[in-house]
Amino acid sequence: MAASQLEQWRAARASAGTPLPDAGAEREAVTVTVDGVEVGGAVLAYSAEPSGRRCAVLLLQTTVPYDAVDRWTAIARGLEDYARRRAATEITTAVAPALAAAFGHAGFLATMLGAERPFGPNGWAELHDDGRVTVRPMDLAERQRFVGELRELMLSGMTRAGVVEPGSPSLEELKTRLVPLLEDPLPADQLVLTALIDGAPGGGLWATLAPVDGGREIHAHALQIDAEHRGRGLGRSFLSALNTYVAPLGARGVRLRVYGFDRRAQQLFGVTQDTVEEIHLRKDIAAEDAALR
C-alpha cells in the first residue's frame, strides 16, 4: 500500500475511534482488489513458527457486502496467494460468522469461535442454579496448582486446534499472561475461582473482569471440571454458580472463545450461529502446496 494511501487510512480509522494496529518490522499494509477493482485494505503480520512462517491478517476492511460470497472467496484466496509470495507456510485471520462459508470455500478451517452471552434472568435462559456447584476465590496454594494444570490444558487445546505449535515463540505470551495469577493478592481484574462440588474442590475458572459501557463483563479464558466429576452435567451448574457470584460485581455477561473442534464446549456455552461474534480461521499453505506437487 502506498504511503499516502496508508496515512489516509490511518487518519480515517483514528477519527472513527478504531485505530490501525501498530506498525512494526514484521507488519505491512496491503490493498485488496477483486477483478482489478480496489475494494479495501488489510494489515498483515508475520512471525516465525517451528514449522515455518505464519501470516496473520490483523485487520481486513473492505466495501464488499457479506452476502457476496464469491467475491469474499476471491479475497480469501488473494490473501493466501499474497502470503505465499511472502514465503508464509500458513495464514490466519478472524472474520464475522457471515463470512465463514466464503473462507471455507477457500480452504480455511475454524480454530476458535468467539461468542458473548449476557448474564441475568433474561439473558442466559438455560442457566438454572440447581445448587450442585458453588464457587469461591482460590487461595494462593490452589492457584499455584491450578496454573500448572492450566498451562498444560491450554497448550493441549491450542495445539490441537492449530492456534499454536509446540515450541512456538507465541507460547511465551501465554506464560506471561499466567504470571499475575500467582501474585498475592491477586490483581483486582483477575478472577480465579474454585468450583465446590459436594463441598469439595472439583474444578476451576480463570477469567478477566473488563470494563465495558459503564459496567463490566467477564472474559473467560478457561473453565475446568476435574476428571472424576465429568459426565454428570455439572458444566451449566458451574456457570450458574458463576452467574450468581459475579452479579454483585456488576458483570453483564461473559465473553469467551471455544475451540472449533470442541462440540461439547460449544453446547455447554450455548455457542450457536446466533451467539458467535467472530470465527478464527487458519489455512495450512504448505500442506496444500505439498498435496498439489
N, C-alpha and C positions, 0 to 999 in steps of 0.2 A: 504494500500500500504506500502510495506517495506520501512524503512527509506533510505536505499541505493538507491532503485529504485526512490524514490521521489526526492532525491538530483540530480540524473542523469537527471530526467525530468525537474527539476527546472533549472539546468545548460543549458540544450538544449534550453529551452524556452527563457532564458535570452540572450543567444548568438544570437538567432533569432530576438531579439527585442520585444518579446511578453511574458513578464514575467508572471509567475503564479500569481493568486490572492494572496494577503497577507494571511498568516496563522492566525488562531485565535482559541479561545477556542471552538467555535461552528462551526468549519470548519474541514473537513478532505479530504484527497486524497484517492481515491479508484481505483483499477484496474477494467477494463471492459473485460469480457470474453464472448465468444459466442461458444457454443458447446465444452466447455472445452479449447478453444484456446484464449489466451490473445490477445486482439485487440486494447488496448489503456487504457486511464485513464480518470478520472473525478475528479473535485473538487466540494464538496458539502458544503453547509452552512445551518445551522438550526436556526430557530427563533420561538419564541412563539407568537401565534396569539390568538385572543379571542376565536376562535372555536377549537383550537388545535395547533399542531406543524407543521411548514412548512419546507420542504426540498427544497432548491433552488440549481439547477445544475448551478454553476457559470461558469464552463468550461467542455467541453466534447471533447476529442481529440482521434480519432481512425483512423485505417488504412482501415476501411470498406468503399467501394465506395458508393456514394449516391444512385446509382440505385439498390443496394442490399436491396430491401425493406423488405424482410422477416427478414434479419439479423438485420436491424435497428429497426424493430418492436420488435425483441427479446431484443435488447439493451434497448429500452424504457421500456419494461416490467421488465427487470432486475433491472433497476434503481428504478422503482416503488417498486419492492419487497424489495430491499435493504432499501429504505426509510421507508417502512412499518415495517421492523425489527428494525429500529431505532425509532419506535413509532411516525413516521410522519403521519399526517392526510391528508396532501396534498403535491404535488410535482410540482414545476415549472421549466421551462427551456426556452431557446430561441434557435431556430435552423434555418438553411438555408431553404428557401422555398421548396427545393427539398426533404426535409425530412418530410414535413408536413403530407403527406399521411401515411408514416410509423408510425409516432407518433399518428396519428389519429386512425389507426388500433388498437393501444394500449389504446385508450380511452382518449387521451389528447385533450383538446379544446383550440382554439385560444383565447387569451385575447387581444393582441395588435399586429399590423402589423407595422414593421419599414420599411420606404422607403426613397429614396433620389431622388429629382428631380432637374435637372440643370436649372439655370436661363439663360436669354439671348435669342436673336431672334431665335436661332436654338435649343433651349433646350426644352422649355415647349410650344409646338406649340399651344395648346388650350387657352393660355393666350393672350387675346387681350384687351388692355386698352380702355374701352368704355367711360371713364370719369365719370362714375356714382359714383365712390368712390375715394377719395383721403385720404392720411394718413399724420399724423404729430405726433411728440412725445407727450405723455401725460404729463401734468403738475402734480405737486405733489398731488393736491386735487383730480384729476381724478384717479391717481394711487391708492390713499387711498381707493376710492370706488371700483376700479377695482379689487384690491387684495382680498377684501372681497367676491366679486362675483366669482372670480377665484377659491378661496378655495372651495366654495360650488360646483361649476361646476365640478372641477377636482375630488373632493371626490365622487360626484354622479356617474361620468363616470367610475372611477376606481373601485368603489364598484359593479356597475352593471356588469363590465367586469370580476370581480373576481380577480383584481390585488391586492386590499386591502380589509380589513373588517373594519367596523366602530369600533373604539376603538383600532385599531392596533397600536403598537408602531412605525411602519414604517411611520405613518402619521406625526410624529414629523419631519421626514426628509422633507416632503412637506412644513411644516410650516417654516422650516429653509431656504429652497430654496426661499421662497417668501419674507423673511425679507429684502434682498437687494433692492427689488422693491420699498420700502418705504424710501430709502435713498435719500437725496437731496444734491448734484446732484446724479443722477442715475449712478451706476458703468458703465464704458465705454463698458464692454462686454455685458450689458443687453440692450435689445431693447423692449420698451413698447410703442406701438403706438395706437392712436385713429383713428378709421375709420370715416371719414366725409361723410355722405350720405345727398345729397341735402344741403350741407354746415353745417349740424348739426351732433354732435357726435352720432354714431349709432352702435358702436362695438369697439372691441379692440383686440390687439395681444400682446402676450408675447413670446419672443424668446431670444436666446443667440447667440452672434457672436463668432464663434470659429475659430482659425487659422487652416489652412489645406493646405499643399503643396505650401507654399509661398503665399497663398491667404486666403480667409475667406469663411465660409459657415454659414448659418443660421440654428440653431437647434430650430425648432418651438415647443413650449410647449402647447400653447393654442391660438385658434382663435375663436372669438365670434362675432356674429352679433345679435344685440338686437332683442327681440321677435317681435316687431312691423314691422321689416324690413325683416323678414324671408319669404321665399316663393317667393321672387322677383328675384331670380337668381343672387344675389349680391356676392356670395362667390368667384367666379372667378374674378369678378371686384375688390374685395378686394385684391386677390392675385396679380392681375396685377398692382395695385397701390403699393403693397409691392415690387414687382419686380422693378418698376421704382424708388422707394425710396432708395433701397439698392444698386442699380447699382453703384453710386459714392463711396460706401463703399468697393467695390471690392468683393462683395459676389457672389460666383459662383453658388450657388444653395441652396436648403433648404432640411434639413433632418428632418423627422417628424415621429411620431407614431400616429396611429389611432386605435380606439377600434375595436376589432373583430366583435362586433355586429353592428357597425355604418356604414351601407352601404352608407348612404348619404355622410359622410365624405370621405369614400374611393373613391366615384365617384368624389367628388369635387377636391380632391388632385390627382386624376389620379392614385390611388394605384391599380395596377394590378399585375398579375403574373410576368410581365416583370420588374416592378419597385420595388417590395418588396425585401428587402435585408435580413430580418430576421422576424421570426414569434415567438411571445412569447406564450407559452403554459402552461396550468395548468390541473392537474387532481386531482379530489376530491377523495382521497383514502378512507376516512371514509365513504362517501356516497356509494361508490361501495361495500365496505365491508358490510355495513348495508343491501344493497339490496340483498346480497348473503346469508344472515342469514335466 
